[in-house]
């Protein structure tokens, strides 16, 4: 389908600009320009005044931590429905200097924007050809279609296969185009996606959304080579990633997003991995001094040890991780999404299939058994607060005491019937009142359903339940996700209080490095399912930035 | 710089790679286990009932002609991912409305039948469009929604033909209407169009000793051709894509809702015609009941033919009609013979019809859960 805005002019345009790479002076014209883009979801601003431009044949990398706004930006460029269902955005998108309105993926495609998605947008039950040509099938008219419209034209499979073959060859991929996608190794699916984008005859800008996240290293190299080939042909590329070596390996320009703002745009020749890492993380660290302890935790006294620990949690796989936890410390677990940090707590607590060794106080823990984990005096506050953490329509009281009832037989009284125990309503009520006061849960009373509480107060209920078990180790995952800033501080304070006052060892998993650095004694950074290294909270931004991107550092703390 | 060439050597070798489902034979047995089970059941029933082969073959020919079209009308929604279209009941009602009209007008024979087919189109397109609108708002719950819509439409149908006819809709036809002058009679005789299609072609040509409704089979054959051709068109490909993954289809620029709507409309129109073929063969119809079991029995037949909620072929439909209706014919007699009670056979048959739907729904839920799990692991 020819684009309404650029009728067949594009081809001479980029050919004209073609020069061998290396000598290539990027042309003055821009393919895509973003001007002052601002977007908010439900009152939370996720993108603030973004300005960005991409030239033909340029590989423009966009880096940033999770939640920096990368995906939102891409969804916006590609006209994904999620943007418009949440109230659209402010600012202008220009293509070739002309303002355009992109309100659906279809429009984006017509404008020559292609997207290689993070999660594969391929239909497994279709062949490579069918996927490449999805909704752009080559058809032949027939008798029925002449009467009833072009929808009934028959598919021209030989022509479709020929085109697919060409697209695959452009990528240097020697693979049978009639193979079913379900039979392809994961690494190849990415290439099929790219083939689909370049088969679009008007492709001018291709967005790669973390394309190497699921690839092995050799596959990633091939992918980068393929990207360079495309750029040589004049196609502009937006490359979203958090792998800094890849950025340095292929991009011409690098934009760094942080907290929804475009911090800086650099050219590759003028920067270094270190500088990018620093800009990516760089926040003013507000670390107020924490209360001291009688004895500081040390490696002499370990409470928990993980050896060759593996967890099969989809998307957050842990692959042979080793970790030592000191008695009485607050240990932070950080890292990017998908690297496995979330899997650790879920695996230890028996919520996802785990293998390896977990040794608590010298005793090997029985894995894949939530009850065993709870009986070993460990408690878990899940990252999925509303799904796993709370019974939303039950009262605060029930939510707080439920696990204690189930695992420790607390809050129960005997009846005259042998073997039958009933809930001791009064004990529950008294206890809940006390804990509501202690933790400052803002509510109308113990009987209020938790669904009506704010995120911060819901999180406190979760913490109260875990606390009621009097655990020796408290696992907390993403304790401040989805709650407002004021409440965040309260939740963190509460964790410090648990630690200092009751001597609980706390293992806190969080995507927000900043909050880990605020309260943790040590921070373990997880990369590809293993601990990349352990840093002190006052280590430099640069070290943190490098380590979450999987770079080994010389000066680790023990 | 040039990229390293990616060679097929890095791909898993196709010849040595085992399919995940095991060997070819295992897979066929797995897919065909339901038809095989029912074929055995039919076989046992035939032996137990001890029917004359002539009677049996004659019955099966009649029932194949009568029901195949209805069952085939279910295939396209399955391809488009809408599951089993319980909404064809609504199509059946449109067909009946058309029959009532031509009977009232007194047009009979093949012209009457063709006119009924034509009249049923605007009804079924409109109702199919409405059904599609509702189903597009109930994604993932199409089957139960369609089922309940059938009941709802039944209410409207009764309102029109029991209350409005003779009051708001002026009509005067003592043969069709109740003596009060309001509402239609319970049964309507279709003498005028009785076997209008069945006997339209080569009426005198017999297949051995059996009379064959050639024209009906020709129409069924045409529908088979249309269905298989349709899946190879642009629109058919869109439906397959929508059926496999709505989200990906949407991102590829396919108008998902429109595609689903078209699938339902086609199915509803075919359902209306299917009901016409069914009723012209029977020769009479219960004004307020004939359509009620259409959805259930057609769906049971399709499932017995080895189809599932996400996969159905022409062969599933034809084989299903054959098996389901063989069982229909033999089970009362088999029950009579074995236990002396014909009701047992009848009970057994309807037990199987509903049972097979339940089992098939449960199996589908189980398989799609397994699929999600293996996708997570992969």
Interface residues (C-beta under 8 A of the other chain):
Chain A: X21 X80 X81 X104 X105 X106 X109 X117 X121 X122 X123 X124 X125 X126 X130 X134 X135 X137 X139 X144 X145 X150 X151 X152 X153 X154 X155 X171 X172 X173 X174 X175 X176 X183 X184 X185 X186 X188 X191 X221 X222 X225 X226 X228 X229 X312 X314 X315
Chain B: X1 X2 X3 X4 X5 X6 X7 X8 X11 X12 X14 X17 X229 X230 X232 X233 X234 X235 X237 X238 X240 X241 X244 X245 X247 X248 X249 X250 X251 X252 X253 X254 X262 X376 X377 X378
